[in-house]
Amino acid sequence: MRISSPIPTTAEIHGTAVAGIIAAAVNGFGIEGVAPQARILACRACRQLSAQDPEGECYTTAVVRALDMAIRSAARVVNMSFGAAVTDDLLVNLIHAGAAQGTLFVAPVGNHADQKDLVFPAADKDVLAVAGIAEDGRLWPNAAIAAKADACAPVSHVLATVPGNKHNFMNGTSISSAVVAGLLADACEKDPSLRLNTLPANNANACQWAESLLKISLCRK
């Protein structure tokens, strides 16, 4: 990760979609978040590389400031919809400090079909690693990585908010991570004592995992 000056605050595709999937308000339009009553603390640490593409880049200094703000604000769930090929020791220290005070960290496992390892921060022991599951049941990015994940969630053609008061279909495990972060926000409201080591085991079935987490009936029998 490179060091950069502060990032301008223009609305971007990726962050808008992730935030909306987690907590878009119920507005009668048909787009609402998994946890619409949750409060979002938007800590912007990455920038979009082009106006048309949600792909972005993140910088250590910006991510550190964002995580520090979230931890100091006692955020119960922190979604980190980004990934890096190498471990960042500064972020590791912050994640471990936050986890020690009860923060649940969530991150995507990555999107490359030939991946053999989880990306960071999903690879960290104090982070809930989220893989994807497509409409046809295919695991994303592949079955081996999904087996290493802590949870799976929808990954393709997820309808999400985008800048300009619009919506569009989004793909990728960043989206899956946002779904799980929303579910955790709902679960923490029911059980404030929830911790990473008390979450349901990954069974590669998103609906059954959500049922176990929320202790309600959701899936078709």
N, C-alpha and C positions, 0 to 999 in steps of 0.2 A: 504494500500500500504506500502511495506517495503522500507527501505533505503538501498542503495547498492553503491558500488564503480562504477566508469564509466564502461560502457558496451563496449566490443570489437566491431569492425566494420565489422564483417563477413556478407556477403549478406544473407538475410533470405527471406523465402517464402512470409510471410504476407506483409511486408513492400514493397517488390519488386512488388507484385501484386497490392497493393493499389496505389503506385506511377505510375505504368504503366497504370492502368485504368484511372487515372486522366490526365496524360500528356505524354504517350508514343508517340514518334515522328512518323510522317508519313514516312514509309520506304519501302512501296510497298510489304511488307511481309504479310499484312493482320491483323496485330496487331497494333492498334493505340489508343491513349487516347481520352477521351471525349473532352479534351482541349489541343490538341497537341502543340499549340503555347505557352501554359502557361509555366512559369519558376517555377521549383520545388526548394523549400528550404527544404532539407531533414534534419529534426531534429529527430534523432533516440533516442527514450526514452524507448523502450521495448526490451526484448530479447526472442528469440525462445527457447522453452523448449526442443525440440528434433530436430534432423536433418531431420526427415521425416514428422513432423507435424507442421502446421503453428501456432498452439496455442502458446501464449507467456505470459509473465508477465511484468508488468510495475511498476516502482518505483517512488514515489513522487518526490524525488530530481531530477531524470532524466527528468520527465515530466515537472516539473517547469522550469528547464533550457531550455528545448525545447520550451515551450510556451513563455518564456521570450525572447528567440532569435527571434521567429517568430514575436512577437509584436514589438520588437525594430527594426526589419527589415521592419516594416510596411507591412507585408503580408496581402493581401486583403482577402484571404480565408484560413482558417486553418482547415484541416481535422484531426479529432481525432478518428481514427478507433480503439478504445478500450473502455472498459466499466468496471465499478466497482459497487459493491453492496452498497457502502457507499459514501457519499459526502466528498470531500476533500476541506477544507476551503482555503488552499493555492491556489489550482487550481481555485476555485471559484473567488477569488480576481483577479487573472490574467485574467481570462475570462471576467470578468466585466470591467476591465481596457481596455482590447483589444476591446471589443464591444463598449465602449465609444468613441474610436478613429476610429470606422468604420470597424473593422475586423469582418468578418462573420465566425463563428465557426460552424462546422458540426460534428456530432457524431452518431454512430449507437445506436439503442434502445435496442439491446440485441438479443440473439438467442435461449433462452429457451422456449419451447412450453407452459409451465405452468406459464410463467411470468405474474405478475399482475401489475407491475410498470416498468417505464422506468429506465434503469441503468444510472449512472452518467458517463460522463458529459452530456449525451443527456437529462437528466431530468432538467438541468439548464435552466432558463428562457432566457438566452442569447445565447443558443445553438440551432441550427436547428437539431431536432431529426429525424433520418431517419429509417424507417421501410423497409421491403422487400416485393417484390411481385414475386412469382414464375411463371414459364411458364404456369401453369394451372390456374393462377389467385388467388391461395391461398396466403393469407397475412401472413407475417413472422415477429415475431415468432408466433403471433396469431392475430385474428381480433381486439380484445380489445386493445392490445398494438399498433397496426397499427393505430387505430382510435385516439390515443393520440399523434401520431407522427405528424411532420410538413410536411413530404413528404414521398413518397414511391418510390423505385427504384428496378431494377432487382436484385435478390438475389441468384439465383441458376444457375449453369452451365455457369458462365460468363467467357469467355476466357480472360486470363490475363497473363502478363509477370511473369516469375519466374526466380530465379537465374540460371546462366549458359547459358545465352542467349537463353532461352527456353520459352515455354508457356504451360499453363495447364488450366483446368476448375476449378473455385473457387466458393465457396458458403459462405453465411453469410451476416449479415447486415453491417459488415465492408466493404464489397464489395459495397453494396448499398450506403453507406455513401460516398465512393470514387466516385461513379457515380455522385451523387448530387454535390460533391465538384467540379468536372470537369464542370458540367453544370453552377454552380455559377461563376466559373472563366470565362467562355464564356459570361455569362450575365453581369458580372462586366466590361468586356471590352466594351460592348455596352452601359452600364449605370453605370458610376463610382459612382453615388449617391445611388446605391442599398443598402438597409438596411434590417435587419431581419423582421421588421414590414411592409415592402412593398412587401414581397415575396408572391406568390400565395398561396391560402389555399390548404391544403391537400385534394384531392378527391379520394385517393387510386388508381389513374390511372397515372402511371409514365409518359406515353407519353403526356397526356393532361397537366400534371403539367409542363413538359418541354416546351411544346408549349406556355403556359401562361407565363413562365419565360423568354423565349427567344424571344417571339413574332414572331414566324415563324411557318410555317406549317410542321409538322413532321408525324402525325398519319394517318393511313389508314382510309378513310371515309366510 
